[in-house]
Amino acid sequence: MFEMIKMFGHTDIKVLKEEKGADGSTVLSVEGVDSDKKKSTGQVTIVKEGAAWKIGKESWTTKS
């Protein structure tokens, strides 16, 4: 799953926190390094479809 996130420009991804969403999804608080080599934090929502986990939504903020 994190390979897909890396395709969008983030590497060295670490999960900081995991929460269950009201709709059955899982919300991950993550940190990583963006394509400009700056640290960033984000939230990634993952959903289970059948037997597979898929990324539903992700948002990132670059740390200054």
PDB file of N, H, CA, C and O in Angstrom:
ATOM      1  N   MET A   1       0.813  -1.183   0.000  1.00  0.00           N
ATOM      2  CA  MET A   1       0.000   0.000   0.000  1.00  0.00           C
ATOM      3  C   MET A   1       0.865   1.259   0.000  1.00  0.00           C
ATOM      4  O   MET A   1       0.557   2.224  -0.700  1.00  0.00           O
ATOM      5  N   PHE A   2       1.945   1.252   0.781  1.00  0.00           N
ATOM      6  H   PHE A   2       2.195   0.468   1.349  1.00  0.00           H
ATOM      7  CA  PHE A   2       2.786   2.432   0.841  1.00  0.00           C
ATOM      8  C   PHE A   2       3.556   2.646  -0.455  1.00  0.00           C
ATOM      9  O   PHE A   2       4.039   3.749  -0.711  1.00  0.00           O
ATOM     10  N   GLU A   3       3.675   1.611  -1.272  1.00  0.00           N
ATOM     11  H   GLU A   3       3.282   0.715  -1.064  1.00  0.00           H
ATOM     12  CA  GLU A   3       4.296   1.777  -2.576  1.00  0.00           C
ATOM     13  C   GLU A   3       3.484   2.760  -3.416  1.00  0.00           C
ATOM     14  O   GLU A   3       4.053   3.543  -4.177  1.00  0.00           O
ATOM     15  N   MET A   4       2.160   2.724  -3.285  1.00  0.00           N
ATOM     16  H   MET A   4       1.697   2.087  -2.667  1.00  0.00           H
ATOM     17  CA  MET A   4       1.313   3.644  -4.023  1.00  0.00           C
ATOM     18  C   MET A   4       1.539   5.078  -3.544  1.00  0.00           C
ATOM     19  O   MET A   4       1.596   6.001  -4.357  1.00  0.00           O
ATOM     20  N   ILE A   5       1.667   5.268  -2.230  1.00  0.00           N
ATOM     21  H   ILE A   5       1.621   4.519  -1.569  1.00  0.00           H
ATOM     22  CA  ILE A   5       1.924   6.605  -1.695  1.00  0.00           C
ATOM     23  C   ILE A   5       3.270   7.108  -2.201  1.00  0.00           C
ATOM     24  O   ILE A   5       3.406   8.283  -2.541  1.00  0.00           O
ATOM     25  N   LYS A   6       4.248   6.241  -2.253  1.00  0.00           N
ATOM     26  H   LYS A   6       4.137   5.286  -1.977  1.00  0.00           H
ATOM     27  CA  LYS A   6       5.572   6.627  -2.738  1.00  0.00           C
ATOM     28  C   LYS A   6       5.515   7.076  -4.194  1.00  0.00           C
ATOM     29  O   LYS A   6       6.296   7.934  -4.604  1.00  0.00           O
ATOM     30  N   MET A   7       4.609   6.514  -4.973  1.00  0.00           N
ATOM     31  H   MET A   7       3.974   5.817  -4.639  1.00  0.00           H
ATOM     32  CA  MET A   7       4.473   6.913  -6.367  1.00  0.00           C
ATOM     33  C   MET A   7       4.044   8.375  -6.476  1.00  0.00           C
ATOM     34  O   MET A   7       4.325   9.029  -7.481  1.00  0.00           O
ATOM     35  N   PHE A   8       3.365   8.893  -5.450  1.00  0.00           N
ATOM     36  H   PHE A   8       3.136   8.362  -4.634  1.00  0.00           H
ATOM     37  CA  PHE A   8       2.915  10.281  -5.453  1.00  0.00           C
ATOM     38  C   PHE A   8       3.946  11.218  -4.842  1.00  0.00           C
ATOM     39  O   PHE A   8       3.651  12.392  -4.619  1.00  0.00           O
ATOM     40  N   GLY A   9       5.162  10.721  -4.565  1.00  0.00           N
ATOM     41  H   GLY A   9       5.402   9.767  -4.747  1.00  0.00           H
ATOM     42  CA  GLY A   9       6.239  11.593  -4.180  1.00  0.00           C
ATOM     43  C   GLY A   9       6.683  11.559  -2.738  1.00  0.00           C
ATOM     44  O   GLY A   9       7.509  12.388  -2.356  1.00  0.00           O
ATOM     45  N   HIS A  10       6.190  10.660  -1.913  1.00  0.00           N
ATOM     46  H   HIS A  10       5.518   9.987  -2.223  1.00  0.00           H
ATOM     47  CA  HIS A  10       6.607  10.593  -0.514  1.00  0.00           C
ATOM     48  C   HIS A  10       7.388   9.306  -0.246  1.00  0.00           C
ATOM     49  O   HIS A  10       7.039   8.232  -0.735  1.00  0.00           O
ATOM     50  N   THR A  11       8.450   9.446   0.543  1.00  0.00           N
ATOM     51  H   THR A  11       8.734  10.318   0.941  1.00  0.00           H
ATOM     52  CA  THR A  11       9.276   8.299   0.916  1.00  0.00           C
ATOM     53  C   THR A  11       9.479   8.310   2.427  1.00  0.00           C
ATOM     54  O   THR A  11       9.024   9.229   3.108  1.00  0.00           O
ATOM     55  N   ASP A  12      10.153   7.303   2.949  1.00  0.00           N
ATOM     56  H   ASP A  12      10.522   6.556   2.396  1.00  0.00           H
ATOM     57  CA  ASP A  12      10.432   7.178   4.385  1.00  0.00           C
ATOM     58  C   ASP A  12       9.166   7.367   5.217  1.00  0.00           C
ATOM     59  O   ASP A  12       9.171   8.093   6.211  1.00  0.00           O
ATOM     60  N   ILE A  13       8.102   6.719   4.812  1.00  0.00           N
ATOM     61  H   ILE A  13       8.098   6.129   4.005  1.00  0.00           H
ATOM     62  CA  ILE A  13       6.802   6.884   5.454  1.00  0.00           C
ATOM     63  C   ILE A  13       6.736   6.078   6.748  1.00  0.00           C
ATOM     64  O   ILE A  13       7.064   4.892   6.778  1.00  0.00           O
ATOM     65  N   LYS A  14       6.302   6.752   7.821  1.00  0.00           N
ATOM     66  H   LYS A  14       6.035   7.715   7.797  1.00  0.00           H
ATOM     67  CA  LYS A  14       6.132   6.110   9.126  1.00  0.00           C
ATOM     68  C   LYS A  14       4.727   6.379   9.629  1.00  0.00           C
ATOM     69  O   LYS A  14       4.246   7.510   9.564  1.00  0.00           O
ATOM     70  N   VAL A  15       4.067   5.344  10.130  1.00  0.00           N
ATOM     71  H   VAL A  15       4.458   4.425  10.183  1.00  0.00           H
ATOM     72  CA  VAL A  15       2.740   5.497  10.719  1.00  0.00           C
ATOM     73  C   VAL A  15       2.918   5.934  12.164  1.00  0.00           C
ATOM     74  O   VAL A  15       3.593   5.267  12.948  1.00  0.00           O
ATOM     75  N   LEU A  16       2.303   7.068  12.510  1.00  0.00           N
ATOM     76  H   LEU A  16       1.755   7.610  11.873  1.00  0.00           H
ATOM     77  CA  LEU A  16       2.394   7.605  13.865  1.00  0.00           C
ATOM     78  C   LEU A  16       1.198   7.210  14.725  1.00  0.00           C
ATOM     79  O   LEU A  16       1.327   7.017  15.934  1.00  0.00           O
ATOM     80  N   LYS A  17       0.030   7.092  14.085  1.00  0.00           N
ATOM     81  H   LYS A  17      -0.074   7.248  13.103  1.00  0.00           H
ATOM     82  CA  LYS A  17      -1.202   6.822  14.834  1.00  0.00           C
ATOM     83  C   LYS A  17      -2.211   6.177  13.897  1.00  0.00           C
ATOM     84  O   LYS A  17      -2.229   6.450  12.696  1.00  0.00           O
ATOM     85  N   GLU A  18      -3.046   5.322  14.460  1.00  0.00           N
ATOM     86  H   GLU A  18      -3.031   5.100  15.434  1.00  0.00           H
ATOM     87  CA  GLU A  18      -4.083   4.640  13.688  1.00  0.00           C
ATOM     88  C   GLU A  18      -5.404   4.798  14.418  1.00  0.00           C
ATOM     89  O   GLU A  18      -5.488   4.528  15.617  1.00  0.00           O
ATOM     90  N   GLU A  19      -6.447   5.236  13.701  1.00  0.00           N
ATOM     91  H   GLU A  19      -6.379   5.455  12.727  1.00  0.00           H
ATOM     92  CA  GLU A  19      -7.769   5.415  14.292  1.00  0.00           C
ATOM     93  C   GLU A  19      -8.818   4.788  13.383  1.00  0.00           C
ATOM     94  O   GLU A  19      -8.675   4.781  12.161  1.00  0.00           O
ATOM     95  N   LYS A  20      -9.863   4.266  13.990  1.00  0.00           N
ATOM     96  H   LYS A  20      -9.980   4.271  14.984  1.00  0.00           H
ATOM     97  CA  LYS A  20     -10.984   3.737  13.218  1.00  0.00           C
ATOM     98  C   LYS A  20     -11.905   4.879  12.833  1.00  0.00           C
ATOM     99  O   LYS A  20     -12.269   5.701  13.675  1.00  0.00           O
ATOM    100  N   GLY A  21     -12.285   4.933  11.560  1.00  0.00           N
ATOM    101  H   GLY A  21     -11.989   4.265  10.877  1.00  0.00           H
ATOM    102  CA  GLY A  21     -13.236   5.929  11.092  1.00  0.00           C
ATOM    103  C   GLY A  21     -14.655   5.480  11.373  1.00  0.00           C
ATOM    104  O   GLY A  21     -14.907   4.289  11.552  1.00  0.00           O
ATOM    105  N   ALA A  22     -15.585   6.426  11.412  1.00  0.00           N
ATOM    106  H   ALA A  22     -15.380   7.394  11.266  1.00  0.00           H
ATOM    107  CA  ALA A  22     -16.986   6.124  11.704  1.00  0.00           C
ATOM    108  C   ALA A  22     -17.610   5.222  10.635  1.00  0.00           C
ATOM    109  O   ALA A  22     -18.569   4.500  10.905  1.00  0.00           O
ATOM    110  N   ASP A  23     -17.059   5.273   9.429  1.00  0.00           N
ATOM    111  H   ASP A  23     -16.279   5.860   9.210  1.00  0.00           H
ATOM    112  CA  ASP A  23     -17.617   4.489   8.319  1.00  0.00           C
ATOM    113  C   ASP A  23     -16.940   3.137   8.130  1.00  0.00           C
ATOM    114  O   ASP A  23     -17.163   2.463   7.124  1.00  0.00           O
ATOM    115  N   GLY A  24     -16.107   2.738   9.101  1.00  0.00           N
ATOM    116  H   GLY A  24     -15.926   3.286   9.918  1.00  0.00           H
ATOM    117  CA  GLY A  24     -15.422   1.456   9.001  1.00  0.00           C
ATOM    118  C   GLY A  24     -14.043   1.549   8.375  1.00  0.00           C
ATOM    119  O   GLY A  24     -13.329   0.549   8.295  1.00  0.00           O
ATOM    120  N   SER A  25     -13.662   2.738   7.931  1.00  0.00           N
ATOM    121  H   SER A  25     -14.242   3.550   7.996  1.00  0.00           H
ATOM    122  CA  SER A  25     -12.333   2.931   7.361  1.00  0.00           C
ATOM    123  C   SER A  25     -11.309   3.031   8.492  1.00  0.00           C
ATOM    124  O   SER A  25     -11.671   3.035   9.669  1.00  0.00           O
ATOM    125  N   THR A  26     -10.044   3.110   8.128  1.00  0.00           N
ATOM    126  H   THR A  26      -9.750   3.107   7.172  1.00  0.00           H
ATOM    127  CA  THR A  26      -8.964   3.333   9.086  1.00  0.00           C
ATOM    128  C   THR A  26      -8.217   4.581   8.648  1.00  0.00           C
ATOM    129  O   THR A  26      -7.834   4.711   7.485  1.00  0.00           O
ATOM    130  N   VAL A  27      -8.010   5.506   9.595  1.00  0.00           N
ATOM    131  H   VAL A  27      -8.321   5.401  10.539  1.00  0.00           H
ATOM    132  CA  VAL A  27      -7.306   6.749   9.309  1.00  0.00           C
ATOM    133  C   VAL A  27      -5.920   6.653   9.931  1.00  0.00           C
ATOM    134  O   VAL A  27      -5.782   6.452  11.137  1.00  0.00           O
ATOM    135  N   LEU A  28      -4.898   6.797   9.097  1.00  0.00           N
ATOM    136  H   LEU A  28      -5.010   6.960   8.116  1.00  0.00           H
ATOM    137  CA  LEU A  28      -3.520   6.733   9.556  1.00  0.00           C
ATOM    138  C   LEU A  28      -2.929   8.140   9.593  1.00  0.00           C
ATOM    139  O   LEU A  28      -3.026   8.877   8.612  1.00  0.00           O
ATOM    140  N   SER A  29      -2.325   8.517  10.706  1.00  0.00           N
ATOM    141  H   SER A  29      -2.247   7.919  11.503  1.00  0.00           H
ATOM    142  CA  SER A  29      -1.519   9.733  10.774  1.00  0.00           C
ATOM    143  C   SER A  29      -0.098   9.302  10.453  1.00  0.00           C
ATOM    144  O   SER A  29       0.442   8.401  11.095  1.00  0.00           O
ATOM    145  N   VAL A  30       0.505   9.940   9.464  1.00  0.00           N
ATOM    146  H   VAL A  30       0.066  10.672   8.942  1.00  0.00           H
ATOM    147  CA  VAL A  30       1.803   9.507   8.964  1.00  0.00           C
ATOM    148  C   VAL A  30       2.758  10.694   8.837  1.00  0.00           C
ATOM    149  O   VAL A  30       2.344  11.853   8.840  1.00  0.00           O
ATOM    150  N   GLU A  31       4.047  10.369   8.726  1.00  0.00           N
ATOM    151  H   GLU A  31       4.384   9.427   8.724  1.00  0.00           H
ATOM    152  CA  GLU A  31       5.041  11.375   8.379  1.00  0.00           C
ATOM    153  C   GLU A  31       5.951  10.770   7.329  1.00  0.00           C
ATOM    154  O   GLU A  31       6.103   9.552   7.241  1.00  0.00           O
ATOM    155  N   GLY A  32       6.552  11.636   6.540  1.00  0.00           N
ATOM    156  H   GLY A  32       6.429  12.626   6.611  1.00  0.00           H
ATOM    157  CA  GLY A  32       7.443  11.166   5.494  1.00  0.00           C
ATOM    158  C   GLY A  32       8.259  12.312   4.939  1.00  0.00           C
ATOM    159  O   GLY A  32       8.287  13.404   5.506  1.00  0.00           O
ATOM    160  N   VAL A  33       8.918  12.056   3.836  1.00  0.00           N
ATOM    161  H   VAL A  33       8.895  11.169   3.376  1.00  0.00           H
ATOM    162  CA  VAL A  33       9.733  13.047   3.158  1.00  0.00           C
ATOM    163  C   VAL A  33       9.150  13.225   1.759  1.00  0.00           C
ATOM    164  O   VAL A  33       8.951  12.255   1.027  1.00  0.00           O
ATOM    165  N   ASP A  34       8.878  14.489   1.395  1.00  0.00           N
ATOM    166  H   ASP A  34       9.040  15.277   1.989  1.00  0.00           H
ATOM    167  CA  ASP A  34       8.276  14.721   0.087  1.00  0.00           C
ATOM    168  C   ASP A  34       9.329  14.761  -1.021  1.00  0.00           C
ATOM    169  O   ASP A  34      10.517  14.569  -0.761  1.00  0.00           O
ATOM    170  N   SER A  35       8.900  15.007  -2.232  1.00  0.00           N
ATOM    171  H   SER A  35       7.935  15.163  -2.444  1.00  0.00           H
ATOM    172  CA  SER A  35       9.809  14.977  -3.381  1.00  0.00           C
ATOM    173  C   SER A  35      10.855  16.084  -3.334  1.00  0.00           C
ATOM    174  O   SER A  35      11.882  15.991  -4.006  1.00  0.00           O
ATOM    175  N   ASP A  36      10.606  17.138  -2.544  1.00  0.00           N
ATOM    176  H   ASP A  36       9.772  17.214  -1.998  1.00  0.00           H
ATOM    177  CA  ASP A  36      11.578  18.221  -2.358  1.00  0.00           C
ATOM    178  C   ASP A  36      12.496  17.961  -1.172  1.00  0.00           C
ATOM    179  O   ASP A  36      13.249  18.844  -0.760  1.00  0.00           O
ATOM    180  N   LYS A  37      12.434  16.742  -0.619  1.00  0.00           N
ATOM    181  H   LYS A  37      11.823  16.025  -0.954  1.00  0.00           H
ATOM    182  CA  LYS A  37      13.258  16.322   0.523  1.00  0.00           C
ATOM    183  C   LYS A  37      12.920  17.076   1.810  1.00  0.00           C
ATOM    184  O   LYS A  37      13.774  17.237   2.682  1.00  0.00           O
ATOM    185  N   LYS A  38      11.669  17.537   1.927  1.00  0.00           N
ATOM    186  H   LYS A  38      10.975  17.406   1.219  1.00  0.00           H
ATOM    187  CA  LYS A  38      11.203  18.211   3.139  1.00  0.00           C
ATOM    188  C   LYS A  38      10.316  17.271   3.925  1.00  0.00           C
ATOM    189  O   LYS A  38       9.555  16.496   3.346  1.00  0.00           O
ATOM    190  N   LYS A  39      10.414  17.338   5.258  1.00  0.00           N
ATOM    191  H   LYS A  39      11.033  17.968   5.728  1.00  0.00           H
ATOM    192  CA  LYS A  39       9.560  16.508   6.098  1.00  0.00           C
ATOM    193  C   LYS A  39       8.117  16.980   5.965  1.00  0.00           C
ATOM    194  O   LYS A  39       7.843  18.178   5.890  1.00  0.00           O
ATOM    195  N   SER A  40       7.218  16.030   5.938  1.00  0.00           N
ATOM    196  H   SER A  40       7.442  15.057   5.999  1.00  0.00           H
ATOM    197  CA  SER A  40       5.807  16.363   5.859  1.00  0.00           C
ATOM    198  C   SER A  40       5.001  15.378   6.692  1.00  0.00           C
ATOM    199  O   SER A  40       5.435  14.257   6.959  1.00  0.00           O
ATOM    200  N   THR A  41       3.823  15.824   7.093  1.00  0.00           N
ATOM    201  H   THR A  41       3.471  16.734   6.876  1.00  0.00           H
ATOM    202  CA  THR A  41       2.904  14.968   7.837  1.00  0.00           C
ATOM    203  C   THR A  41       1.628  14.835   7.017  1.00  0.00           C
ATOM    204  O   THR A  41       1.323  15.677   6.172  1.00  0.00           O
ATOM    205  N   GLY A  42       0.899  13.775   7.280  1.00  0.00           N
ATOM    206  H   GLY A  42       1.146  13.091   7.967  1.00  0.00           H
ATOM    207  CA  GLY A  42      -0.311  13.584   6.510  1.00  0.00           C
ATOM    208  C   GLY A  42      -1.295  12.653   7.171  1.00  0.00           C
ATOM    209  O   GLY A  42      -1.015  12.036   8.198  1.00  0.00           O
ATOM    210  N   GLN A  43      -2.448  12.571   6.554  1.00  0.00           N
ATOM    211  H   GLN A  43      -2.675  13.073   5.719  1.00  0.00           H
ATOM    212  CA  GLN A  43      -3.468  11.612   6.951  1.00  0.00           C
ATOM    213  C   GLN A  43      -3.827  10.802   5.722  1.00  0.00           C
ATOM    214  O   GLN A  43      -4.070  11.345   4.644  1.00  0.00           O
ATOM    215  N   VAL A  44      -3.856   9.494   5.904  1.00  0.00           N
ATOM    216  H   VAL A  44      -3.659   9.053   6.779  1.00  0.00           H
ATOM    217  CA  VAL A  44      -4.198   8.581   4.830  1.00  0.00           C
ATOM    218  C   VAL A  44      -5.367   7.733   5.306  1.00  0.00           C
ATOM    219  O   VAL A  44      -5.280   7.063   6.336  1.00  0.00           O
ATOM    220  N   THR A  45      -6.455   7.763   4.558  1.00  0.00           N
ATOM    221  H   THR A  45      -6.526   8.307   3.722  1.00  0.00           H
ATOM    222  CA  THR A  45      -7.626   6.941   4.880  1.00  0.00           C
ATOM    223  C   THR A  45      -7.552   5.689   4.028  1.00  0.00           C
ATOM    224  O   THR A  45      -7.425   5.761   2.806  1.00  0.00           O
ATOM    225  N   ILE A  46      -7.632   4.544   4.680  1.00  0.00           N
ATOM    226  H   ILE A  46      -7.734   4.485   5.673  1.00  0.00           H
ATOM    227  CA  ILE A  46      -7.638   3.286   3.944  1.00  0.00           C
ATOM    228  C   ILE A  46      -8.966   2.575   4.201  1.00  0.00           C
ATOM    229  O   ILE A  46      -9.530   2.655   5.292  1.00  0.00           O
ATOM    230  N   VAL A  47      -9.445   1.890   3.188  1.00  0.00           N
ATOM    231  H   VAL A  47      -8.987   1.825   2.301  1.00  0.00           H
ATOM    232  CA  VAL A  47     -10.716   1.174   3.272  1.00  0.00           C
ATOM    233  C   VAL A  47     -10.502  -0.262   2.810  1.00  0.00           C
ATOM    234  O   VAL A  47      -9.666  -0.537   1.949  1.00  0.00           O
ATOM    235  N   LYS A  48     -11.259  -1.153   3.389  1.00  0.00           N
ATOM    236  H   LYS A  48     -11.938  -0.930   4.089  1.00  0.00           H
ATOM    237  CA  LYS A  48     -11.157  -2.550   3.001  1.00  0.00           C
ATOM    238  C   LYS A  48     -12.253  -2.853   1.993  1.00  0.00           C
ATOM    239  O   LYS A  48     -13.439  -2.666   2.263  1.00  0.00           O
ATOM    240  N   GLU A  49     -11.833  -3.324   0.828  1.00  0.00           N
ATOM    241  H   GLU A  49     -10.870  -3.476   0.608  1.00  0.00           H
ATOM    242  CA  GLU A  49     -12.761  -3.731  -0.222  1.00  0.00           C
ATOM    243  C   GLU A  49     -12.528  -5.205  -0.487  1.00  0.00           C
ATOM    244  O   GLU A  49     -11.529  -5.584  -1.098  1.00  0.00           O
ATOM    245  N   GLY A  50     -13.440  -6.022  -0.035  1.00  0.00           N
ATOM    246  H   GLY A  50     -14.252  -5.713   0.461  1.00  0.00           H
ATOM    247  CA  GLY A  50     -13.255  -7.466  -0.145  1.00  0.00           C
ATOM    248  C   GLY A  50     -12.124  -7.884   0.768  1.00  0.00           C
ATOM    249  O   GLY A  50     -12.180  -7.648   1.975  1.00  0.00           O
ATOM    250  N   ALA A  51     -11.103  -8.501   0.210  1.00  0.00           N
ATOM    251  H   ALA A  51     -11.058  -8.694  -0.771  1.00  0.00           H
ATOM    252  CA  ALA A  51      -9.949  -8.942   1.001  1.00  0.00           C
ATOM    253  C   ALA A  51      -8.775  -7.971   0.917  1.00  0.00           C
ATOM    254  O   ALA A  51      -7.733  -8.204   1.529  1.00  0.00           O
ATOM    255  N   ALA A  52      -8.939  -6.871   0.152  1.00  0.00           N
ATOM    256  H   ALA A  52      -9.786  -6.681  -0.346  1.00  0.00           H
ATOM    257  CA  ALA A  52      -7.819  -5.952  -0.077  1.00  0.00           C
ATOM    258  C   ALA A  52      -8.041  -4.608   0.606  1.00  0.00           C
ATOM    259  O   ALA A  52      -9.171  -4.129   0.704  1.00  0.00           O
ATOM    260  N   TRP A  53      -6.950  -4.005   1.077  1.00  0.00           N
ATOM    261  H   TRP A  53      -6.032  -4.394   0.997  1.00  0.00           H
ATOM    262  CA  TRP A  53      -6.968  -2.647   1.608  1.00  0.00           C
ATOM    263  C   TRP A  53      -6.613  -1.696   0.475  1.00  0.00           C
ATOM    264  O   TRP A  53      -5.689  -1.956  -0.296  1.00  0.00           O
ATOM    265  N   LYS A  54      -7.356  -0.581   0.374  1.00  0.00           N
ATOM    266  H   LYS A  54      -8.107  -0.369   1.000  1.00  0.00           H
ATOM    267  CA  LYS A  54      -7.108   0.406  -0.669  1.00  0.00           C
ATOM    268  C   LYS A  54      -7.078   1.799  -0.057  1.00  0.00           C
ATOM    269  O   LYS A  54      -7.726   2.060   0.956  1.00  0.00           O
ATOM    270  N   ILE A  55      -6.316   2.690  -0.685  1.00  0.00           N
ATOM    271  H   ILE A  55      -5.790   2.478  -1.508  1.00  0.00           H
ATOM    272  CA  ILE A  55      -6.248   4.067  -0.215  1.00  0.00           C
ATOM    273  C   ILE A  55      -7.511   4.788  -0.667  1.00  0.00           C
ATOM    274  O   ILE A  55      -7.831   4.818  -1.855  1.00  0.00           O
ATOM    275  N   GLY A  56      -8.221   5.366   0.292  1.00  0.00           N
ATOM    276  H   GLY A  56      -7.961   5.341   1.257  1.00  0.00           H
ATOM    277  CA  GLY A  56      -9.426   6.112  -0.024  1.00  0.00           C
ATOM    278  C   GLY A  56      -9.129   7.583  -0.260  1.00  0.00           C
ATOM    279  O   GLY A  56      -9.630   8.185  -1.210  1.00  0.00           O
ATOM    280  N   LYS A  57      -8.296   8.166   0.629  1.00  0.00           N
ATOM    281  H   LYS A  57      -7.889   7.677   1.401  1.00  0.00           H
ATOM    282  CA  LYS A  57      -7.987   9.595   0.547  1.00  0.00           C
ATOM    283  C   LYS A  57      -6.681   9.844   1.275  1.00  0.00           C
ATOM    284  O   LYS A  57      -6.361   9.149   2.239  1.00  0.00           O
ATOM    285  N   GLU A  58      -5.932  10.823   0.823  1.00  0.00           N
ATOM    286  H   GLU A  58      -6.192  11.387   0.040  1.00  0.00           H
ATOM    287  CA  GLU A  58      -4.718  11.207   1.533  1.00  0.00           C
ATOM    288  C   GLU A  58      -4.518  12.703   1.420  1.00  0.00           C
ATOM    289  O   GLU A  58      -4.872  13.308   0.408  1.00  0.00           O
ATOM    290  N   SER A  59      -3.949  13.303   2.459  1.00  0.00           N
ATOM    291  H   SER A  59      -3.662  12.812   3.281  1.00  0.00           H
ATOM    292  CA  SER A  59      -3.616  14.728   2.449  1.00  0.00           C
ATOM    293  C   SER A  59      -2.311  14.918   3.204  1.00  0.00           C
ATOM    294  O   SER A  59      -2.051  14.246   4.202  1.00  0.00           O
ATOM    295  N   TRP A  60      -1.485  15.853   2.707  1.00  0.00           N
ATOM    296  H   TRP A  60      -1.696  16.399   1.896  1.00  0.00           H
ATOM    297  CA  TRP A  60      -0.151  16.070   3.265  1.00  0.00           C
ATOM    298  C   TRP A  60       0.080  17.545   3.533  1.00  0.00           C
ATOM    299  O   TRP A  60      -0.446  18.401   2.822  1.00  0.00           O
ATOM    300  N   THR A  61       0.876  17.845   4.571  1.00  0.00           N
ATOM    301  H   THR A  61       1.304  17.150   5.148  1.00  0.00           H
ATOM    302  CA  THR A  61       1.283  19.198   4.897  1.00  0.00           C
ATOM    303  C   THR A  61       2.792  19.185   5.113  1.00  0.00           C
ATOM    304  O   THR A  61       3.309  18.358   5.864  1.00  0.00           O
ATOM    305  N   THR A  62       3.495  20.099   4.455  1.00  0.00           N
ATOM    306  H   THR A  62       3.075  20.771   3.845  1.00  0.00           H
ATOM    307  CA  THR A  62       4.947  20.176   4.608  1.00  0.00           C
ATOM    308  C   THR A  62       5.281  20.949   5.881  1.00  0.00           C
ATOM    309  O   THR A  62       4.722  22.014   6.145  1.00  0.00           O
ATOM    310  N   LYS A  63       6.203  20.389   6.663  1.00  0.00           N
ATOM    311  H   LYS A  63       6.657  19.524   6.449  1.00  0.00           H
ATOM    312  CA  LYS A  63       6.656  21.065   7.870  1.00  0.00           C
ATOM    313  C   LYS A  63       7.631  22.165   7.483  1.00  0.00           C
ATOM    314  O   LYS A  63       8.437  22.006   6.566  1.00  0.00           O
ATOM    315  N   SER A  64       7.546  23.284   8.193  1.00  0.00           N
ATOM    316  H   SER A  64       6.891  23.414   8.938  1.00  0.00           H
ATOM    317  CA  SER A  64       8.481  24.372   7.886  1.00  0.00           C
ATOM    318  C   SER A  64       9.634  24.400   8.851  1.00  0.00           C
ATOM    319  O   SER A  64      10.514  25.252   8.738  1.00  0.00           O
TER     320      SER A  64
END
